[in-house]
Amino acid sequence: MHVEESDLEKESGSENRYIVLLLVLTGVLMAVVDGSVVSIALPTITAYFSVSIAQSQIIMTAYLVPPTSLLMIFGKVAEYVGKARLFFIGIALFTVSSLACGMSTSLNLLVLCRIIQATGAAMMFSISSAIIFQAFPRGEQGRAMGYIGATVAIGSMLGPTLGGFIVDLLGWKYIFLINVPIGIMQLLLSFRYMIIEDTRSHSVDVDWVGAVTLITIIVSLMAILGQLSISFTFQPAILATAMIFLGSLAAFVIIESRHKSPLLDLSIFRYRMFVLPCISMILFFVANLMISILGPFYFEGVMGYTASQVGLIYLIVPAIMVIGAPVTGWVYDRHQFRYLAALGMLIMAISMMLLGYLAGSAGRDPRLLLLTFVSMGIGGVFFQSPNNTEIMRALPRAKINIASSFTATIRNLGMALGVSFSGVLVSLQLAQAGYYGTLVGAGPELLAATISRVMILAGLLCIIGTLVSIYRGMNSA
């Protein structure tokens, strides 16, 4: 079900739309990069604070959970303070907390600052799609939305690579401090150019009970997956956490269905043309993060590549995305081939399964492995722009904020689930093989077999996404 044509034709776009686009994409890039940039610096941070690896990994978890929990809350807050103002506040909070992260003198202080930093990132991310969608006229929206997909792809892939270079050249603190001058420049330009027409509500009508319940759902789900990655025995702690998750999920649905101003307007799920591309999106990000997390272990542990060589391999997909996604969006604005997203997802599925097959085979031709990354980039180009555009067009204009914040939530949740599923699936396979050491310590053959199966599974998830996209195309005729 699509919005009436007259609703969208009223949107003429902003005269500063390309400056607005640059500001929003910079914020999105910073938010995404900081989600993964720490991974490469964990050994250095662990040694600096003289803590265990398990303790230092909280730095990553502290950044992962808040955005997933808070994105929809800030989507509602934006209806009161305005999208541009919330984005400005998010930049300020992100910049100040980045400075505090770089100056932290203890692990606990660093974790606290990371939580605040993630909160600022959630403010920016929650309404990024809505700002760009509103800043551009209808004929340019597909291309503009394509830039978001390309930026997210670049950020998720470049984080570890940039982190390695920064740590080697400047030290771990600069993975945070580098955000400060960029953030200050963003603040100055946003104050001047970020002018978005808003119809604001007269009060912050946030469903706080629903908000707390949502946070409980996300935290308990991540806790379950974290516990399973350590042990697959049904311990009381896992069972208790699972009960909390299921109880919170049931309570959230009941609360939101009865609240006069719910955090998540459940009526959006009545729009089939909104739900279907959202399902495809979350599968896309789960599968991609499974490849992103485990690929470096394969190329270093099995192929013997250096970290910088692996970084160059992982530049292939974002390089294709940054060039191709806007072009695909521009073409989609004019022709709107309704099966383009399905075609892209199918190419991704074939590429991932082929990568998994090659990774587990004896030959392991490096050229063929690299070609699968090229085809993954092409598939991502065909999928992202059409899928993102259809999501934003599927709901009435009055629900554009919730559409933006909800899709940002499931995008972030998909990335988080991809990371968690990777750990669970690898740990399960290693345990079945009788190996209980670290992934790095596993032999090349065990490592190759384990990672190849997860890559093939990622491809199968994309097959499901392809079927969902085909069904959406059939119903949009």
LOSE-959452 format. One record per residue (C-alpha): residue number from 1; residue in three letters; x, y, z. Coordinates in Angstrom, 3 decimals. Layout:
(NUM; 'ALA'; (X; Y; Z))
...
***
This chain:
(1; 'MET'; (0.000; 0.000; 0.000))
(2; 'HIS'; (1.539; 3.275; -1.120))
(3; 'VAL'; (1.004; 6.864; -0.057))
(4; 'GLU'; (-1.288; 8.883; -2.296))
(5; 'GLU'; (0.643; 10.733; -5.010))
(6; 'SER'; (-0.596; 14.141; -3.852))
(7; 'ASP'; (0.931; 13.652; -0.410))
(8; 'LEU'; (4.424; 13.315; -1.761))
(9; 'GLU'; (4.208; 15.831; -4.549))
(10; 'LYS'; (3.815; 18.582; -1.959))
(11; 'GLU'; (7.433; 17.955; -0.962))
(12; 'SER'; (9.550; 20.252; -3.129))
(13; 'GLY'; (12.784; 19.720; -1.245))
(14; 'SER'; (15.244; 22.116; 0.378))
(15; 'GLU'; (17.458; 24.515; -1.567))
(16; 'ASN'; (20.340; 23.471; 0.732))
(17; 'ARG'; (19.566; 19.784; 0.269))
(18; 'TYR'; (23.071; 18.756; -0.831))
(19; 'ILE'; (24.667; 20.442; 2.195))
(20; 'VAL'; (22.020; 18.793; 4.397))
(21; 'LEU'; (22.791; 15.459; 2.715))
(22; 'LEU'; (26.523; 15.875; 3.391))
(23; 'LEU'; (25.928; 16.777; 7.043))
(24; 'VAL'; (23.571; 13.854; 7.647))
(25; 'LEU'; (25.775; 11.331; 5.861))
(26; 'THR'; (28.817; 12.515; 7.822))
(27; 'GLY'; (26.896; 11.963; 11.052))
(28; 'VAL'; (25.730; 8.526; 9.903))
(29; 'LEU'; (29.270; 7.573; 8.864))
(30; 'MET'; (30.724; 8.638; 12.228))
(31; 'ALA'; (28.006; 6.732; 14.096))
(32; 'VAL'; (28.493; 3.524; 12.092))
(33; 'VAL'; (32.308; 3.641; 12.085))
(34; 'ASP'; (32.447; 4.090; 15.858))
(35; 'GLY'; (30.417; 0.922; 16.234))
(36; 'SER'; (33.214; -1.216; 14.784))
(37; 'VAL'; (36.382; 0.894; 14.956))
(38; 'VAL'; (37.107; -0.253; 18.526))
(39; 'SER'; (37.400; -3.932; 17.559))
(40; 'ILE'; (40.895; -3.510; 16.117))
(41; 'ALA'; (42.017; -1.503; 19.161))
(42; 'LEU'; (40.779; -3.957; 21.817))
(43; 'PRO'; (44.178; -5.654; 22.364))
(44; 'THR'; (45.846; -2.262; 22.868))
(45; 'ILE'; (43.087; -0.994; 25.194))
(46; 'THR'; (43.183; -4.262; 27.160))
(47; 'ALA'; (46.919; -3.858; 27.765))
(48; 'TYR'; (46.602; -0.131; 28.540))
(49; 'PHE'; (44.049; -0.637; 31.328))
(50; 'SER'; (45.488; -4.027; 32.405))
(51; 'VAL'; (42.113; -5.780; 32.200))
(52; 'SER'; (40.875; -9.042; 30.719))
(53; 'ILE'; (39.597; -9.349; 27.167))
(54; 'ALA'; (36.086; -10.059; 28.489))
(55; 'GLN'; (36.150; -6.783; 30.397))
(56; 'SER'; (37.433; -4.749; 27.467))
(57; 'GLN'; (34.746; -6.122; 25.136))
(58; 'ILE'; (32.166; -4.236; 27.203))
(59; 'ILE'; (33.420; -1.150; 25.339))
(60; 'MET'; (31.824; -2.533; 22.181))
(61; 'THR'; (28.662; -3.755; 23.895))
(62; 'ALA'; (28.194; -0.368; 25.554))
(63; 'TYR'; (28.009; 1.233; 22.098))
(64; 'LEU'; (25.863; -1.474; 20.524))
(65; 'VAL'; (22.841; -1.646; 22.825))
(66; 'PRO'; (21.829; 2.031; 23.341))
(67; 'PRO'; (21.143; 2.900; 19.663))
(68; 'THR'; (19.075; -0.238; 19.137))
(69; 'SER'; (17.051; 0.563; 22.261))
(70; 'LEU'; (16.703; 4.328; 21.813))
(71; 'LEU'; (16.178; 4.933; 18.099))
(72; 'MET'; (12.379; 4.752; 18.202))
(73; 'ILE'; (12.272; 6.800; 21.403))
(74; 'PHE'; (14.166; 9.607; 19.700))
(75; 'GLY'; (11.876; 9.254; 16.699))
(76; 'LYS'; (9.026; 10.302; 18.998))
(77; 'VAL'; (11.092; 13.027; 20.677))
(78; 'ALA'; (11.802; 14.483; 17.219))
(79; 'GLU'; (8.091; 15.174; 16.794))
(80; 'TYR'; (8.382; 17.667; 19.672))
(81; 'VAL'; (11.865; 19.205; 19.350))
(82; 'GLY'; (12.062; 18.959; 15.542))
(83; 'LYS'; (14.266; 16.782; 13.367))
(84; 'ALA'; (16.969; 19.389; 12.719))
(85; 'ARG'; (17.264; 20.337; 16.397))
(86; 'LEU'; (17.476; 16.709; 17.541))
(87; 'PHE'; (20.184; 16.054; 14.947))
(88; 'PHE'; (22.105; 19.107; 16.209))
(89; 'ILE'; (21.855; 17.888; 19.825))
(90; 'GLY'; (23.006; 14.436; 18.715))
(91; 'ILE'; (26.102; 15.864; 17.024))
(92; 'ALA'; (26.960; 17.911; 20.117))
(93; 'LEU'; (26.556; 14.955; 22.488))
(94; 'PHE'; (28.519; 12.646; 20.193))
(95; 'THR'; (31.371; 15.155; 19.851))
(96; 'VAL'; (31.695; 15.948; 23.567))
(97; 'SER'; (31.521; 12.267; 24.559))
(98; 'SER'; (34.131; 11.375; 21.903))
(99; 'LEU'; (36.481; 13.874; 23.554))
(100; 'ALA'; (35.693; 12.310; 26.940))
(101; 'CYS'; (36.360; 8.802; 25.568))
(102; 'GLY'; (39.796; 9.876; 24.360))
(103; 'MET'; (40.612; 11.404; 27.743))
(104; 'SER'; (39.296; 8.498; 29.859))
(105; 'THR'; (41.633; 7.344; 32.610))
(106; 'SER'; (39.829; 4.110; 33.520))
(107; 'LEU'; (37.880; 1.374; 31.766))
(108; 'ASN'; (34.691; 2.163; 33.685))
(109; 'LEU'; (34.858; 5.824; 32.654))
(110; 'LEU'; (35.477; 4.823; 29.038))
(111; 'VAL'; (32.428; 2.504; 29.075))
(112; 'LEU'; (30.261; 5.284; 30.522))
(113; 'CYS'; (31.452; 7.726; 27.862))
(114; 'ARG'; (30.771; 5.127; 25.166))
(115; 'ILE'; (27.169; 4.824; 26.356))
(116; 'ILE'; (26.772; 8.604; 26.089))
(117; 'GLN'; (28.466; 8.593; 22.687))
(118; 'ALA'; (26.064; 5.882; 21.493))
(119; 'THR'; (23.129; 7.960; 22.725))
(120; 'GLY'; (24.269; 10.882; 20.565))
(121; 'ALA'; (24.683; 8.514; 17.627))
(122; 'ALA'; (21.133; 7.243; 18.170))
(123; 'MET'; (19.794; 10.812; 18.015))
(124; 'MET'; (21.480; 11.376; 14.657))
(125; 'PHE'; (20.612; 7.976; 13.236))
(126; 'SER'; (16.950; 7.965; 14.292))
(127; 'ILE'; (15.865; 10.767; 11.964))
(128; 'SER'; (18.608; 10.652; 9.298))
(129; 'SER'; (16.365; 8.993; 6.687))
(130; 'ALA'; (13.481; 11.369; 7.438))
(131; 'ILE'; (15.695; 14.480; 7.064))
(132; 'ILE'; (17.139; 13.352; 3.732))
(133; 'PHE'; (13.782; 12.133; 2.421))
(134; 'GLN'; (12.176; 15.464; 3.295))
(135; 'ALA'; (15.073; 17.576; 1.991))
(136; 'PHE'; (14.824; 16.120; -1.532))
(137; 'PRO'; (11.945; 16.309; -4.026))
(138; 'ARG'; (10.268; 13.096; -5.150))
(139; 'GLY'; (12.301; 12.752; -8.347))
(140; 'GLU'; (15.575; 12.747; -6.384))
(141; 'GLN'; (14.593; 10.756; -3.301))
(142; 'GLY'; (15.713; 7.345; -4.573))
(143; 'ARG'; (19.197; 8.601; -5.375))
(144; 'ALA'; (19.465; 10.382; -2.013))
(145; 'MET'; (18.321; 7.289; -0.101))
(146; 'GLY'; (20.951; 5.318; -2.006))
(147; 'TYR'; (23.625; 7.450; -0.376))
(148; 'ILE'; (22.450; 6.272; 3.066))
(149; 'GLY'; (22.894; 2.641; 2.071))
(150; 'ALA'; (26.334; 3.366; 0.641))
(151; 'THR'; (27.353; 5.298; 3.766))
(152; 'VAL'; (26.244; 2.521; 6.133))
(153; 'ALA'; (28.133; -0.010; 4.010))
(154; 'ILE'; (31.269; 2.123; 4.038))
(155; 'GLY'; (31.082; 2.720; 7.782))
(156; 'SER'; (30.548; -0.922; 8.722))
(157; 'MET'; (33.376; -2.095; 6.468))
(158; 'LEU'; (35.910; 0.688; 7.071))
(159; 'GLY'; (35.731; 0.766; 10.873))
(160; 'PRO'; (38.304; -1.971; 11.599))
(161; 'THR'; (40.598; -0.823; 8.761))
(162; 'LEU'; (40.633; 2.804; 9.899))
(163; 'GLY'; (41.009; 1.694; 13.493))
(164; 'GLY'; (44.153; -0.266; 12.639))
(165; 'PHE'; (45.819; 2.654; 10.859))
(166; 'ILE'; (44.900; 5.152; 13.598))
(167; 'VAL'; (46.089; 2.891; 16.431))
(168; 'ASP'; (49.395; 2.192; 14.666))
(169; 'LEU'; (50.078; 5.831; 13.778))
(170; 'LEU'; (48.568; 7.833; 16.656))
(171; 'GLY'; (47.429; 5.516; 19.465))
(172; 'TRP'; (44.046; 4.115; 20.543))
(173; 'LYS'; (42.768; 7.394; 22.043))
(174; 'TYR'; (42.693; 9.004; 18.612))
(175; 'ILE'; (40.024; 6.631; 17.314))
(176; 'PHE'; (37.770; 8.798; 19.500))
(177; 'LEU'; (39.570; 12.146; 19.370))
(178; 'ILE'; (39.455; 12.243; 15.566))
(179; 'ASN'; (35.677; 12.740; 15.861))
(180; 'VAL'; (36.101; 16.057; 17.694))
(181; 'PRO'; (37.207; 18.397; 14.855))
(182; 'ILE'; (34.741; 16.724; 12.474))
(183; 'GLY'; (31.940; 17.147; 15.001))
(184; 'ILE'; (32.759; 20.823; 15.601))
(185; 'MET'; (32.638; 21.500; 11.864))
(186; 'GLN'; (29.307; 19.671; 11.654))
(187; 'LEU'; (27.885; 21.780; 14.464))
(188; 'LEU'; (28.863; 25.025; 12.775))
(189; 'LEU'; (27.476; 24.008; 9.377))
(190; 'SER'; (24.303; 22.472; 10.843))
(191; 'PHE'; (23.507; 25.674; 12.722))
(192; 'ARG'; (23.666; 27.526; 9.408))
(193; 'TYR'; (22.178; 25.119; 6.875))
(194; 'MET'; (20.107; 22.436; 8.648))
(195; 'ILE'; (16.703; 24.045; 8.127))
(196; 'ILE'; (13.884; 21.481; 7.895))
(197; 'GLU'; (10.169; 22.310; 7.855))
(198; 'ASP'; (8.482; 20.444; 10.720))
(199; 'THR'; (4.992; 20.080; 12.104))
(200; 'ARG'; (5.791; 19.708; 15.797))
(201; 'SER'; (3.654; 18.296; 18.575))
(202; 'HIS'; (2.994; 20.489; 21.627))
(203; 'SER'; (4.422; 18.056; 24.180))
(204; 'VAL'; (6.874; 15.173; 24.499))
(205; 'ASP'; (4.268; 12.458; 24.481))
(206; 'VAL'; (6.586; 9.482; 24.892))
(207; 'ASP'; (5.341; 6.145; 26.120))
(208; 'TRP'; (7.958; 5.762; 28.840))
(209; 'VAL'; (6.677; 2.390; 30.069))
(210; 'GLY'; (6.905; 1.091; 26.517))
(211; 'ALA'; (10.381; 2.623; 26.214))
(212; 'VAL'; (11.656; 0.807; 29.321))
(213; 'THR'; (10.068; -2.412; 28.064))
(214; 'LEU'; (11.742; -2.019; 24.674))
(215; 'ILE'; (15.142; -1.477; 26.293))
(216; 'THR'; (14.561; -4.628; 28.364))
(217; 'ILE'; (13.758; -6.593; 25.195))
(218; 'ILE'; (16.945; -5.513; 23.424))
(219; 'VAL'; (19.243; -5.951; 26.437))
(220; 'SER'; (17.850; -9.398; 27.317))
(221; 'LEU'; (18.093; -10.593; 23.690))
(222; 'MET'; (21.737; -9.507; 23.444))
(223; 'ALA'; (22.421; -11.124; 26.823))
(224; 'ILE'; (20.939; -14.446; 25.682))
(225; 'LEU'; (23.062; -14.502; 22.534))
(226; 'GLY'; (26.144; -13.505; 24.516))
(227; 'GLN'; (25.586; -16.317; 27.005))
(228; 'LEU'; (25.000; -18.854; 24.221))
(229; 'SER'; (28.282; -17.885; 22.558))
(230; 'ILE'; (30.035; -18.960; 25.777))
(231; 'SER'; (28.023; -22.045; 26.725))
(232; 'PHE'; (25.202; -24.037; 25.113))
(233; 'THR'; (24.104; -25.724; 28.307))
(234; 'PHE'; (20.699; -24.646; 29.598))
(235; 'GLN'; (21.911; -22.828; 32.659))
(236; 'PRO'; (19.449; -21.070; 35.006))
(237; 'ALA'; (20.822; -17.656; 33.963))
(238; 'ILE'; (20.052; -18.305; 30.276))
(239; 'LEU'; (16.567; -19.601; 31.086))
(240; 'ALA'; (15.840; -16.605; 33.339))
(241; 'THR'; (17.047; -14.157; 30.674))
(242; 'ALA'; (14.906; -15.912; 28.057))
(243; 'MET'; (11.845; -15.582; 30.299))
(244; 'ILE'; (12.569; -11.871; 30.770))
(245; 'PHE'; (12.849; -11.453; 26.988))
(246; 'LEU'; (9.580; -13.251; 26.216))
(247; 'GLY'; (7.726; -11.499; 29.047))
(248; 'SER'; (8.999; -8.082; 27.962))
(249; 'LEU'; (8.085; -8.768; 24.332))
(250; 'ALA'; (4.527; -9.761; 25.249))
(251; 'ALA'; (4.186; -6.772; 27.582))
(252; 'PHE'; (5.484; -4.399; 24.900))
(253; 'VAL'; (2.887; -5.538; 22.363))
(254; 'ILE'; (0.085; -5.181; 24.898))
(255; 'ILE'; (1.247; -1.762; 26.115))
(256; 'GLU'; (1.707; -0.364; 22.612))
(257; 'SER'; (-1.665; -1.628; 21.413))
(258; 'ARG'; (-3.445; 0.160; 24.269))
(259; 'HIS'; (-1.428; 3.371; 24.662))
(260; 'LYS'; (-2.986; 6.516; 23.162))
(261; 'SER'; (0.437; 7.686; 21.950))
(262; 'PRO'; (2.560; 4.528; 21.642))
(263; 'LEU'; (6.305; 4.466; 21.234))
(264; 'LEU'; (5.819; 2.141; 18.269))
(265; 'ASP'; (2.620; 2.716; 16.336))
(266; 'LEU'; (1.630; -0.884; 15.651))
(267; 'SER'; (-0.601; 0.288; 12.813))
(268; 'ILE'; (2.490; 0.555; 10.597))
(269; 'PHE'; (2.486; -3.242; 10.432))
(270; 'ARG'; (-0.821; -3.069; 8.568))
(271; 'TYR'; (1.055; -1.590; 5.607))
(272; 'ARG'; (2.299; -4.728; 3.891))
(273; 'MET'; (4.449; -2.716; 1.507))
(274; 'PHE'; (6.284; -1.333; 4.564))
(275; 'VAL'; (6.696; -4.610; 6.451))
(276; 'LEU'; (8.044; -6.678; 3.559))
(277; 'PRO'; (11.037; -4.453; 2.670))
(278; 'CYS'; (11.778; -4.115; 6.406))
(279; 'ILE'; (12.066; -7.914; 6.636))
(280; 'SER'; (14.390; -7.915; 3.628))
(281; 'MET'; (16.467; -5.144; 5.206))
(282; 'ILE'; (17.069; -6.921; 8.507))
(283; 'LEU'; (18.039; -10.145; 6.696))
(284; 'PHE'; (20.407; -8.140; 4.488))
(285; 'PHE'; (22.252; -6.642; 7.460))
(286; 'VAL'; (22.356; -9.890; 9.460))
(287; 'ALA'; (23.948; -11.681; 6.503))
(288; 'ASN'; (26.372; -8.856; 5.712))
(289; 'LEU'; (27.640; -8.577; 9.270))
(290; 'MET'; (28.199; -12.333; 9.430))
(291; 'ILE'; (30.529; -11.959; 6.433))
(292; 'SER'; (32.123; -8.790; 7.834))
(293; 'ILE'; (32.909; -10.284; 11.244))
(294; 'LEU'; (34.223; -13.707; 10.191))
(295; 'GLY'; (35.875; -12.833; 6.882))
(296; 'PRO'; (38.984; -11.232; 8.467))
(297; 'PHE'; (39.531; -14.323; 10.652))
(298; 'TYR'; (39.423; -16.474; 7.513))
(299; 'PHE'; (41.733; -14.355; 5.393))
(300; 'GLU'; (44.296; -13.951; 8.188))
(301; 'GLY'; (44.041; -17.391; 9.816))
(302; 'VAL'; (43.604; -19.527; 6.686))
(303; 'MET'; (44.968; -17.499; 3.765))
(304; 'GLY'; (47.796; -15.910; 5.768))
(305; 'TYR'; (46.998; -12.320; 4.734))
(306; 'THR'; (48.049; -9.333; 6.809))
(307; 'ALA'; (45.526; -6.992; 8.430))
(308; 'SER'; (46.196; -4.278; 5.847))
(309; 'GLN'; (45.620; -6.751; 2.986))
(310; 'VAL'; (42.327; -7.819; 4.534))
(311; 'GLY'; (41.403; -4.161; 4.871))
(312; 'LEU'; (41.911; -3.685; 1.136))
(313; 'ILE'; (39.679; -6.679; 0.383))
(314; 'TYR'; (36.951; -5.192; 2.538))
(315; 'LEU'; (37.163; -1.936; 0.621))
(316; 'ILE'; (35.762; -3.645; -2.504))
(317; 'VAL'; (32.107; -3.723; -1.454))
(318; 'PRO'; (31.866; -0.163; -0.061))
(319; 'ALA'; (33.741; 1.204; -3.092))
(320; 'ILE'; (31.149; -0.342; -5.389))
(321; 'MET'; (28.314; 0.788; -3.100))
(322; 'VAL'; (29.384; 4.416; -2.894))
(323; 'ILE'; (29.503; 4.686; -6.683))
(324; 'GLY'; (26.655; 2.395; -7.653))
(325; 'ALA'; (23.951; 2.964; -5.012))
(326; 'PRO'; (23.189; 6.602; -5.957))
(327; 'VAL'; (23.171; 5.659; -9.657))
(328; 'THR'; (20.770; 2.796; -9.000))
(329; 'GLY'; (18.596; 5.136; -6.926))
(330; 'TRP'; (18.564; 7.657; -9.788))
(331; 'VAL'; (17.524; 4.941; -12.261))
(332; 'TYR'; (14.890; 3.638; -9.841))
(333; 'ASP'; (13.385; 7.130; -9.502))
(334; 'ARG'; (12.681; 7.070; -13.230))
(335; 'HIS'; (11.836; 3.458; -14.036))
(336; 'GLN'; (10.958; 1.752; -10.722))
(337; 'PHE'; (11.566; -1.858; -11.759))
(338; 'ARG'; (9.760; -3.499; -8.868))
(339; 'TYR'; (11.973; -6.614; -8.798))
(340; 'LEU'; (15.287; -4.736; -8.663))
(341; 'ALA'; (15.654; -5.242; -4.893))
(342; 'ALA'; (14.924; -8.966; -5.311))
(343; 'LEU'; (17.562; -9.214; -8.050))
(344; 'GLY'; (20.101; -7.515; -5.804))
(345; 'MET'; (19.339; -9.822; -2.893))
(346; 'LEU'; (19.596; -12.888; -5.166))
(347; 'ILE'; (23.040; -11.764; -6.372))
(348; 'MET'; (24.066; -11.317; -2.717))
(349; 'ALA'; (22.806; -14.811; -1.871))
(350; 'ILE'; (24.682; -16.500; -4.711))
(351; 'SER'; (27.847; -14.520; -3.931))
(352; 'MET'; (27.840; -15.425; -0.230))
(353; 'MET'; (27.167; -19.113; -0.834))
(354; 'LEU'; (29.904; -19.202; -3.478))
(355; 'LEU'; (32.271; -17.452; -1.056))
(356; 'GLY'; (31.429; -20.048; 1.585))
(357; 'TYR'; (31.981; -22.906; -0.859))
(358; 'LEU'; (35.330; -21.522; -2.027))
(359; 'ALA'; (36.428; -20.821; 1.557))
(360; 'GLY'; (35.841; -24.443; 2.519))
(361; 'SER'; (37.381; -25.984; -0.609))
(362; 'ALA'; (40.970; -27.134; -0.959))
(363; 'GLY'; (41.868; -24.836; -3.873))
(364; 'ARG'; (40.857; -21.485; -2.400))
(365; 'ASP'; (41.665; -19.469; -5.504))
(366; 'PRO'; (42.228; -15.890; -4.257))
(367; 'ARG'; (40.961; -14.419; -7.533))
(368; 'LEU'; (37.622; -16.193; -7.235))
(369; 'LEU'; (37.332; -15.143; -3.599))
(370; 'LEU'; (37.827; -11.503; -4.616))
(371; 'LEU'; (35.248; -11.825; -7.417))
(372; 'THR'; (32.616; -12.854; -4.865))
(373; 'PHE'; (33.199; -9.540; -3.067))
(374; 'VAL'; (32.725; -7.676; -6.349))
(375; 'SER'; (29.416; -9.445; -6.986))
(376; 'MET'; (28.334; -8.819; -3.378))
(377; 'GLY'; (28.914; -5.124; -3.959))
(378; 'ILE'; (26.833; -5.203; -7.152))
(379; 'GLY'; (24.040; -7.055; -5.353))
(380; 'GLY'; (24.073; -4.533; -2.527))
(381; 'VAL'; (23.841; -1.691; -5.047))
(382; 'PHE'; (20.740; -3.203; -6.673))
(383; 'PHE'; (19.079; -3.944; -3.329))
(384; 'GLN'; (19.656; -0.966; -1.041))
(385; 'SER'; (18.305; 2.054; -2.909))
(386; 'PRO'; (15.010; 0.521; -4.131))
(387; 'ASN'; (14.352; -1.178; -0.809))
(388; 'ASN'; (15.057; 1.956; 1.273))
(389; 'THR'; (12.957; 4.129; -1.037))
(390; 'GLU'; (9.970; 1.774; -0.895))
(391; 'ILE'; (10.118; 1.679; 2.906))
(392; 'MET'; (9.903; 5.465; 3.159))
(393; 'ARG'; (7.169; 5.723; 0.517))
(394; 'ALA'; (4.970; 3.013; 2.001))
(395; 'LEU'; (3.619; 5.044; 4.934))
(396; 'PRO'; (1.643; 8.321; 5.043))
(397; 'ARG'; (3.656; 11.524; 5.486))
(398; 'ALA'; (2.420; 11.831; 9.081))
(399; 'LYS'; (4.290; 8.617; 9.957))
(400; 'ILE'; (7.612; 9.527; 8.312))
(401; 'ASN'; (9.428; 9.989; 11.658))
(402; 'ILE'; (8.405; 6.575; 12.953))
(403; 'ALA'; (9.303; 5.041; 9.577))
(404; 'SER'; (12.789; 6.555; 9.784))
(405; 'SER'; (13.432; 5.601; 13.417))
(406; 'PHE'; (11.968; 2.099; 13.044))
(407; 'THR'; (14.045; 1.279; 9.979))
(408; 'ALA'; (17.157; 2.657; 11.698))
(409; 'THR'; (16.321; 0.405; 14.671))
(410; 'ILE'; (15.968; -2.759; 12.627))
(411; 'ARG'; (19.078; -1.865; 10.609))
(412; 'ASN'; (21.071; -1.564; 13.834))
(413; 'LEU'; (19.387; -4.667; 15.278))
(414; 'GLY'; (20.261; -6.613; 12.124))
(415; 'MET'; (23.903; -5.625; 12.475))
(416; 'ALA'; (23.903; -6.556; 16.165))
(417; 'LEU'; (22.249; -9.906; 15.438))
(418; 'GLY'; (24.752; -10.589; 12.658))
(419; 'VAL'; (27.628; -10.114; 15.102))
(420; 'SER'; (25.940; -12.237; 17.789))
(421; 'PHE'; (24.847; -15.035; 15.440))
(422; 'SER'; (28.400; -15.260; 14.107))
(423; 'GLY'; (29.734; -15.871; 17.592))
(424; 'VAL'; (27.022; -18.404; 18.452))
(425; 'LEU'; (27.374; -20.390; 15.214))
(426; 'VAL'; (31.166; -20.483; 15.373))
(427; 'SER'; (31.210; -21.497; 19.053))
(428; 'LEU'; (28.666; -24.258; 18.395))
(429; 'GLN'; (30.703; -25.730; 15.543))
(430; 'LEU'; (33.994; -25.541; 17.432))
(431; 'ALA'; (32.393; -27.233; 20.451))
(432; 'GLN'; (31.032; -30.020; 18.243))
(433; 'ALA'; (34.549; -30.500; 16.875))
(434; 'GLY'; (35.860; -30.822; 20.435))
(435; 'TYR'; (37.767; -27.540; 20.353))
(436; 'TYR'; (37.178; -25.026; 23.147))
(437; 'GLY'; (40.001; -22.539; 22.592))
(438; 'THR'; (39.912; -19.154; 20.887))
(439; 'LEU'; (38.926; -18.769; 17.250))
(440; 'VAL'; (42.396; -17.437; 16.407))
(441; 'GLY'; (43.987; -20.547; 17.893))
(442; 'ALA'; (41.990; -23.010; 15.786))
(443; 'GLY'; (43.904; -24.707; 12.984))
(444; 'PRO'; (43.479; -23.473; 9.398))
(445; 'GLU'; (41.376; -26.463; 8.292))
(446; 'LEU'; (38.971; -26.268; 11.254))
(447; 'LEU'; (38.807; -22.487; 10.864))
(448; 'ALA'; (38.048; -22.753; 7.130))
(449; 'ALA'; (35.336; -25.387; 7.565))
(450; 'THR'; (33.688; -23.480; 10.416))
(451; 'ILE'; (33.630; -20.076; 8.736))
(452; 'SER'; (32.599; -21.445; 5.316))
(453; 'ARG'; (29.417; -22.960; 6.806))
(454; 'VAL'; (28.459; -19.639; 8.398))
(455; 'MET'; (29.043; -17.853; 5.082))
(456; 'ILE'; (26.775; -20.320; 3.291))
(457; 'LEU'; (24.132; -19.784; 5.982))
(458; 'ALA'; (24.401; -16.029; 5.390))
(459; 'GLY'; (23.640; -16.721; 1.726))
(460; 'LEU'; (20.594; -18.771; 2.697))
(461; 'LEU'; (19.297; -15.830; 4.736))
(462; 'CYS'; (19.601; -13.723; 1.583))
(463; 'ILE'; (17.593; -16.361; -0.317))
(464; 'ILE'; (14.767; -15.786; 2.173))
(465; 'GLY'; (15.197; -12.045; 1.651))
(466; 'THR'; (14.968; -12.593; -2.113))
(467; 'LEU'; (11.653; -14.420; -1.779))
(468; 'VAL'; (10.295; -11.661; 0.447))
(469; 'SER'; (11.374; -9.003; -2.087))
(470; 'ILE'; (9.778; -10.961; -4.948))
(471; 'TYR'; (6.523; -11.151; -2.989))
(472; 'ARG'; (6.667; -7.401; -2.366))
(473; 'GLY'; (7.196; -6.781; -6.078))
(474; 'MET'; (4.228; -8.971; -6.996))
(475; 'ASN'; (1.965; -7.024; -4.644))
(476; 'SER'; (3.162; -3.556; -5.708))
(477; 'ALA'; (1.929; -3.930; -9.254))
***
